[in-house]
Protein backbone atom coordinates (compact mmCIF):
# COMPACT_ATOMS: atom_id res chain seq x y z
CA UNK A 1 0.00 0.00 0.00
CA UNK A 2 1.31 3.46 -0.93
CA UNK A 3 2.65 5.59 1.88
CA UNK A 4 2.34 8.80 -0.16
CA UNK A 5 -0.53 9.51 -2.54
CA UNK A 6 -0.34 12.44 -4.95
CA UNK A 7 -3.70 14.00 -5.83
CA UNK A 8 -3.27 15.10 -9.44
CA UNK A 9 -5.36 17.85 -11.03
CA UNK A 10 -5.89 15.94 -14.26
CA UNK A 11 -4.59 13.42 -16.76
CA UNK A 12 -1.54 15.48 -17.74
CA UNK A 13 -0.35 15.78 -14.16
CA UNK A 14 -1.06 12.08 -13.60
CA UNK A 15 1.02 11.14 -16.66
CA UNK A 16 3.83 13.44 -15.56
CA UNK A 17 3.91 11.80 -12.13
CA UNK A 18 3.98 8.31 -13.62
CA UNK A 19 6.52 9.15 -16.34
CA UNK A 20 9.01 11.26 -14.34
CA UNK A 21 8.34 11.32 -10.60
CA UNK A 22 7.79 7.59 -10.07
CA UNK A 23 11.02 6.58 -11.89
CA UNK A 24 12.91 9.26 -9.96
CA UNK A 25 11.90 7.72 -6.64
CA UNK A 26 12.19 4.14 -7.86
CA UNK A 27 15.83 4.84 -8.70
CA UNK A 28 16.22 5.78 -5.06
CA UNK A 29 14.58 2.46 -4.05
CA UNK A 30 11.47 4.28 -2.85
CA UNK A 31 8.39 2.55 -4.25
CA UNK A 32 5.51 3.28 -1.88
CA UNK A 33 4.01 6.15 -3.84
CA UNK A 34 0.91 6.41 -6.01
CA UNK A 35 -1.13 9.03 -7.85
CA UNK A 36 -4.87 9.58 -8.06
CA UNK A 37 -6.72 12.11 -10.22
CA UNK A 38 -9.11 14.30 -8.28
CA UNK A 39 -12.69 13.30 -9.15
CA UNK A 40 -14.44 16.46 -10.36
CA UNK A 41 -17.94 15.05 -10.65
CA UNK A 42 -19.76 12.08 -9.17
CA UNK A 43 -23.14 11.07 -10.62
CA UNK A 44 -26.04 9.63 -8.63
CA UNK A 45 -25.02 6.18 -9.87
CA UNK A 46 -21.53 6.67 -8.45
CA UNK A 47 -19.68 7.12 -11.74
CA UNK A 48 -16.68 9.46 -11.40
CA UNK A 49 -15.51 11.98 -13.95
CA UNK A 50 -11.92 13.07 -13.41
CA UNK A 51 -10.00 16.30 -13.92
CA UNK A 52 -10.99 19.94 -14.22
CA UNK A 53 -13.25 22.08 -12.03
CA UNK A 54 -10.75 22.15 -9.17
CA UNK A 55 -12.46 23.35 -6.00
CA UNK A 56 -10.89 23.41 -2.58
CA UNK A 57 -13.70 21.54 -0.85
CA UNK A 58 -13.29 18.67 -3.30
CA UNK A 59 -9.54 18.58 -2.70
CA UNK A 60 -10.02 18.55 1.06
CA UNK A 61 -12.78 15.93 1.04
CA UNK A 62 -10.88 13.65 -1.32
CA UNK A 63 -7.70 14.02 0.72
CA UNK A 64 -9.61 13.01 3.83
CA UNK A 65 -10.64 9.73 2.21
CA UNK A 66 -7.04 8.96 1.24
CA UNK A 67 -5.50 9.89 4.60
CA UNK A 68 -6.95 6.75 6.12
CA UNK A 69 -4.17 4.79 4.45
CA UNK A 70 -1.33 7.16 3.54
CA UNK A 71 0.20 10.61 3.61
CA UNK A 72 -1.32 12.86 0.95
CA UNK A 73 -0.03 15.70 -1.18
CA UNK A 74 -1.43 17.59 -4.18
CA UNK A 75 -0.26 18.55 -7.66
CA UNK A 76 -2.56 21.36 -8.80
CA UNK A 77 -1.93 24.44 -10.95
CA UNK A 78 -2.27 27.99 -9.71
CA UNK A 79 -3.27 29.17 -13.18
CA UNK A 80 -6.92 28.52 -13.90
CA UNK A 81 -7.72 27.64 -10.30
CA UNK A 82 -11.32 28.24 -9.23
CA UNK A 83 -11.63 31.89 -8.05
CA UNK A 84 -13.39 30.63 -4.92
CA UNK A 85 -10.60 28.19 -4.07
CA UNK A 86 -9.61 28.69 -0.46
CA UNK A 87 -6.78 31.20 -0.06
CA UNK A 88 -6.82 32.23 -3.73
CA UNK A 89 -8.30 35.70 -3.33
CA UNK A 90 -5.86 36.48 -0.52
CA UNK A 91 -2.98 35.28 -2.67
CA UNK A 92 -3.69 37.77 -5.46
CA UNK A 93 -2.31 40.73 -3.54
CA UNK A 94 0.91 38.98 -2.51
CA UNK A 95 4.05 40.01 -4.41
CA UNK A 96 6.03 36.78 -4.83
CA UNK A 97 5.18 33.38 -6.24
CA UNK A 98 6.38 31.81 -2.99
CA UNK A 99 3.87 33.82 -0.99
CA UNK A 100 1.06 33.13 -3.45
CA UNK A 101 1.50 29.37 -3.43
CA UNK A 102 2.06 29.21 0.32
CA UNK A 103 -1.08 31.26 0.91
CA UNK A 104 -3.18 28.58 -0.76
CA UNK A 105 -1.22 25.68 0.69
CA UNK A 106 -1.49 27.08 4.22
CA UNK A 107 -5.21 27.71 3.77
CA UNK A 108 -5.67 24.05 2.81
CA UNK A 109 -3.63 22.91 5.80
CA UNK A 110 -5.71 25.06 8.12
CA UNK A 111 -8.83 23.28 6.87
CA UNK A 112 -7.27 19.83 7.01
CA UNK A 113 -4.88 19.77 9.93
CA UNK A 114 -3.70 16.15 9.65
CA UNK A 115 0.12 16.28 9.75
CA UNK A 116 0.28 13.75 6.91
CA UNK A 117 -1.30 16.25 4.51
CA UNK A 118 1.18 18.52 2.72
CA UNK A 119 -0.44 20.26 -0.28
CA UNK A 120 1.53 21.59 -3.23
CA UNK A 121 0.47 24.24 -5.75
CA UNK A 122 2.41 24.39 -9.03
CA UNK A 123 3.37 27.90 -10.12
CA UNK A 124 1.94 28.82 -12.43
CA UNK A 125 1.06 25.58 -14.14
CA UNK A 126 2.52 22.28 -15.30
CA UNK A 127 3.74 23.81 -18.59
CA UNK A 128 6.02 26.15 -16.67
CA UNK A 129 8.23 23.14 -15.95
CA UNK A 130 8.71 22.63 -19.70
CA UNK A 131 10.53 25.96 -19.92
CA UNK A 132 13.39 24.34 -18.00
CA UNK A 133 14.88 23.47 -21.40
CA UNK A 134 12.86 24.69 -24.37
CA UNK A 135 15.32 23.15 -26.85
CA UNK A 136 13.36 19.95 -26.32
CA UNK A 137 10.32 21.42 -28.03
CA UNK A 138 12.08 20.17 -31.14
CA UNK A 139 10.27 16.90 -30.37
CA UNK A 140 7.03 18.71 -31.25
CA UNK A 141 8.28 20.50 -34.35
CA UNK A 142 11.73 20.96 -35.83
CA UNK A 143 11.53 24.74 -36.07
CA UNK A 144 14.43 26.57 -34.45
CA UNK A 145 12.77 29.97 -34.96
CA UNK A 146 9.80 28.89 -32.86
CA UNK A 147 12.07 27.52 -30.16
CA UNK A 148 13.99 30.79 -30.11
CA UNK A 149 10.76 32.64 -29.36
CA UNK A 150 10.29 30.47 -26.27
CA UNK A 151 13.91 31.14 -25.33
CA UNK A 152 13.22 34.86 -25.40
CA UNK A 153 10.20 34.30 -23.16
CA UNK A 154 12.19 32.50 -20.48
CA UNK A 155 14.89 35.19 -20.52
CA UNK A 156 12.39 37.69 -19.13
CA UNK A 157 11.72 35.62 -15.98
CA UNK A 158 13.96 34.57 -13.06
CA UNK A 159 12.85 30.93 -13.33
CA UNK A 160 10.36 28.85 -15.34
CA UNK A 161 8.04 28.94 -12.33
CA UNK A 162 7.73 32.72 -12.64
CA UNK A 163 6.13 32.59 -16.10
CA UNK A 164 2.88 34.25 -15.36
CA UNK A 165 -0.82 33.90 -14.93
CA UNK A 166 -3.31 35.00 -17.58
CA UNK A 167 -5.11 33.74 -20.67
CA UNK A 168 -2.38 35.36 -22.76
CA UNK A 169 0.79 34.96 -20.71
CA UNK A 170 0.41 31.61 -18.92
CA UNK A 171 3.02 29.01 -19.95
CA UNK A 172 0.52 26.86 -21.86
CA UNK A 173 -0.82 29.90 -23.73
CA UNK A 174 2.69 30.91 -24.80
CA UNK A 175 3.33 27.39 -26.07
CA UNK A 176 0.00 27.14 -27.89
CA UNK A 177 0.61 30.46 -29.60
CA UNK A 178 3.89 29.16 -31.08
CA UNK A 179 2.82 25.52 -31.50
CA UNK A 180 -0.95 25.58 -32.23
CA UNK A 181 -1.18 21.78 -32.34
CA UNK A 182 0.35 21.39 -28.83
CA UNK A 183 -1.43 18.81 -26.69
CA UNK A 184 -0.92 18.77 -22.93
CA UNK A 185 -1.29 15.05 -22.33
CA UNK A 186 0.73 14.05 -25.39
CA UNK A 187 3.28 16.68 -26.43
CA UNK A 188 3.65 18.05 -22.89
CA UNK A 189 4.73 14.67 -21.53
CA UNK A 190 7.02 13.99 -24.50
CA UNK A 191 8.84 17.28 -23.89
CA UNK A 192 8.98 16.69 -20.14
CA UNK A 193 10.52 13.24 -20.63
CA UNK A 194 13.05 14.67 -23.09
CA UNK A 195 14.04 17.38 -20.59
CA UNK A 196 14.29 14.94 -17.69
CA UNK A 197 13.44 15.47 -14.06
CA UNK A 198 17.01 16.32 -13.02
CA UNK A 199 17.03 19.39 -15.28
CA UNK A 200 13.58 20.41 -14.07
CA UNK A 201 14.72 20.11 -10.46
CA UNK A 202 17.75 22.27 -11.20
CA UNK A 203 15.62 25.08 -12.67
CA UNK A 204 12.43 24.97 -10.58
CA UNK A 205 13.10 25.44 -6.87
CA UNK A 206 9.53 25.18 -5.63
CA UNK A 207 9.02 21.95 -7.53
CA UNK A 208 12.34 20.70 -6.12
CA UNK A 209 11.27 21.52 -2.55
CA UNK A 210 8.08 19.54 -3.08
CA UNK A 211 9.94 16.51 -4.41
CA UNK A 212 12.28 16.71 -1.41
CA UNK A 213 9.28 16.76 0.96
CA UNK A 214 7.90 13.64 -0.69
CA UNK A 215 11.26 11.92 -0.34
CA UNK A 216 11.49 12.83 3.34
CA UNK A 217 8.00 11.45 3.90
CA UNK A 218 8.77 8.21 2.07
CA UNK A 219 12.01 7.67 3.98
CA UNK A 220 10.32 8.48 7.28
CA UNK A 221 7.59 5.94 6.61
CA UNK A 222 10.19 3.32 5.70
CA UNK A 223 12.04 4.04 8.94
CA UNK A 224 8.89 3.78 11.04
CA UNK A 225 7.98 0.53 9.34
CA UNK A 226 11.38 -0.93 10.24
CA UNK A 227 10.94 0.15 13.84
CA UNK A 228 7.56 -1.53 14.07
CA UNK A 229 8.77 -4.81 12.56
N, C-alpha and C positions, 0 to 999 in steps of 0.2 A: 504493500500500500504506500502511495506517495506521501512523503513527509512535507513537501511543499507543492501547493497547487497554484498555478498562475491563472487568474481569470483574464482571458483575452477579450478585447473589444469585438473582434470579428475574425473572419477567416484568414485575412492577411496576417494579423498578429499571431494567430494560432500557427500558421505555416512558418512564420519567422521563428517562433519559439521551437518548433519541431526541427527546423532545418539548421538553425545556428546555435540556439541556446542549449538544447538537449545535448548535441555532440560536444559542446564546450565543457559541460559538466561531466559527461560520460568519460571524456579524456582525463578528467581528474578523479575518476572512479567514484563519482557521485551520481547515483541512478534514481534515487527516490524523489522524482520530480515529475509532475504532469501538468497538462494545460487543459482548460475547459472554457469554451466560448460562453460568454454571458447570454443567457436566454433573454431575448427582448420581448417575446410575446408568448403567452401560454393560452391555448384555446380551452373551451369548456371540456373538451374530450381529453385534455392533457397533452396535446401535441405541442412541441416547443419549436419556435422559430428563433434562429440565432443571429446575433449581430445587429448593429445599428440601434438607434433610439436609446442611447446610454443615459440612464437616469440614476441618481445617487441612491435612491431607495432600493432599486433593483440590485445595484452592486452590493449594498449592505446586506440585503436579505439573502442574496445568493451566497455571499461570503459566510454568513451565519450557518448555512446548511453544510458548507464544506469544512468549517472549522471543527466539526465533530470528529474529523479523522486526520486533519493535517493543519500545518501553518498555511496561510493564504496571502497572496499578494495580487496586485492587479497590473495590467498592461493596457492602459487606455490613453487616448490622445487628448491633449488639451484643445487642439483645434477642432471645431465642430461639436464640442461638448454641449449638452443641453444647458441653455441659459439658467435654468433653475437648479442645476447640479449644485449640491451643497458646497459652499466655499467659493464658487465661481465668481459671483458678483463682487465679493470682497477682493478677489485676486486681481480684478481688472485695474485697480488703482495702484497696484504694487509695481515698483520700477524694474525689478530683475526677474529673470525666468526662474531663478531659485526660489524667490519669495512667492511667485505665482503658483508653482507646482506644490510647494510646501503648504500653502494656504489651503489648497484642496485636499491634499493628503492628510493634513492635521485635522481638517473638518471631518473627514471620514473616520479617522481614529477616535475622535471625540464621540462619534455616534456608535462606533463599535470598538469597545475598549479592550477586547481580548488581546493580550500581548503577542499572540501568534499572528495577528493581522498587521501587515505592513504594506499599505497601498503604494502604488507607483503611478505617476502621471507622466507620460512621454511628452516632452516639449520639442516642437509644437505638435508634431505627429510622426508616425512611423517613417514617412518619407524623408524626414530630416536626417535620419541615420544614413540614408543613401548618399548624402552629400559628403560623407566621410572620404569618398574617393570617386568623383564623378567620371573619371576615365572609364570606369566599368559600365557606363551607359552604352558603350560600344556594343554590348551584348544585345541591346535593343535595336540600335541602328548604327551602322558604320558611317557616321557623319561627324567629323572632327569639329566643324563649325558649330554644330549644335552643342556638342560637349563643351566647347569653349565658352558658350553663353552661360552654361551652368557654372563653369569655373569663375566667371566674373561675378555671378550671384554670390558664391560662397566667400569671395574675397571681401565682400561688404559686411560680413558678420564675424564675430569672434570665434564661433564654433558652429557646426551644423545644427546644434540644438537651438541656436538663436534665430534661425530662419523663421520668419514671423507668421502672423495669425490673421489672415483674412481670405476672402474668396479670390483675391488676386495674388496675394503674396505668400500664401502658405506653401510649404515645400511641394506638395502634390500638384498644386495649381501651376507652379513654375515648371514642373516636369511636363505636365499635360500641355502646356503652351508650346513647349519645344518639341515634345514627342506626343502628338495627338492620339496615337494608338496605344499609349501606355496603359497597362492594366496592373492594378495593385497586386492582386493575388497571383499573377503570373510573372510579368516583367519585374515587379518590385522584389519578389523573392529571388529571381535569377540574378539581379544586380546585387542584392544583399549577399548572396552566396559567393559571388565573384569577388566582392570586397573582402569578405571574411570578418568574423567577429573580433579578431585581434585588432584590426585596423579601426573598426567602429569603436571599440573600447578606448583606443588611444586618442580618438578625436571627440568623443562624447562623454564628458565627465559625469553627468547625471545618470546616464545609462550605465556607466561603469560602476558607480556607487550602488545602483540597484542590483546589478549582477553580484557585486561583492556581498551585499546583504543576503542574497539568496544563498550564496556559498557558505556564509557564516551559519545560517539557519540549518542548512543541510549537514554541515560538519557537527554542529551542536547536537542535532537529533541523532546522528550516528554515535556520538560520544555517550549520550544518555542511554541509548539502546545497549551499548556495551556494558555500561554500569549496571543496568537492570538484568543483564543475562548472567 
